[in-house]
Amino acid sequence: QRLDAPFPFLSMQPYFFPYIGYFQLVNYVDRFVLFDDVHYRNKGFIDRNTILMNGSPHSIKLQLRGASQNKLIKEIELGDNGRKLIETVRHGYKRAEFFSKFFPVLEQILECERRNLSSFLLFLIQKITSYLDIRSEILRSSDIDLPHAGKDKIIPMVKALGGTTYVNMIAGADMYSCAEFEREGLELRFLKPQLTEYPQLSKTFCPTLSIIDLLMNVDVRQAGNIVKNPEIILR
């Protein structure tokens, strides 16, 4: 389900195997822009996420070279722990029902030869959206040449891409002004993800794990239905 307005648009930082809600946002818009010309943040989800290991949450982290909050995401390079991450995920999910279907996709992602963090995360998100049959166009903000940076780039970027509506997570509602967008002839909307329960390798449901968990435990068609949930709330 998408907005009726032409080219609904969304931008977020690129994340490492993000959770279901991230892909619900990607699916909801026509154009999704990865904000890679903003500063890297420690303790965020740019290079880490959570899976299950022996039924309990377990952090996985992408090794980076020279990562610093003084650098832009697009300026950072990958380290060499792709194979270690593959084996970690294998150990955690080898008994999952759909391990044999999704694991080759995960291997292809983590064995990607792109060493730039921004390029790698673009590849990752494109591979997952393709697997889920999400057809939104995915772009990088660094590829859009505008004399602005960070949050100040959003409105000019929406206009440059021919958009009329900007969508963001409901958690970001306090960061943006509807009046500011309206003055520019644009609509501002917020989406609240729906985290439907699904079978997991744990006693209690963990709602915000990496998308890896969903795709290991649920058939890709059912996973697609969860991501494309028609009950998603937009305001």
Phi, psi and omega in degrees: 000128180232165176296150179284334181295148180294140174051054170302144198224143178213146175225138176211162175294149176286134181242160181272109184043062185297171185280176186305315184303325178300315181285335172297321176293315179302315182295330188283342185245163177279324181229127181241121184252125176277118182279092183253359177255036172242167185288141174298143179240128172293150176067016175263197182254014179295324185231013182210161173197187185232132173238184174258139175226117183054038176083001182236152178301138183219129182278136172242142185223132177281127179287133180238158177248123176067027180293135181204146177290355175270355180252152172282155179305319184291349183264001186257145180249158178280155171269211188234032183257021180302314181295321178297320178295321178301315182290326177297313180294321178302313181297320183287331190234010183299340178260002179290148188299324185247025178305313186294336180276316186269333185303320177298327177293315179299318177300316180299321179293310186285346174263008180302140182276355178291124183259347176280133185301314180298314180296320179297313182292327173299312179301315180302309184292324176295321179294318180291317180295323176296318179299324181271002182060041172267127189252015177296145176283132182245125183235170173244138181297330180292343178270358179254109189279100179223146181277050181219167178217155175057218182301327182294346182275345190296305183297312176300326181290317177301315180295317182298330181266006177077020181278159176237346184223133176249130183243139175218172178296147178300331180295341181264012185300328182283351184271343188234152181250120177301321181298322180296319178290320181297324178298334180263008178077023182241157177254139178247126180229159180230139183246135177254111181300152176247115185259081181294137177290147178213165181298134177227164177272054180208162181284326178238148184287131176254112192280339188240036176286167174304153176303339177306317183297315179300313187284343174278332188254348187228140176304145187301327179292316178294321177300319177299322178294324178293316180293324182265029183310118181288352181267007178303135183267129177235134179226000000 
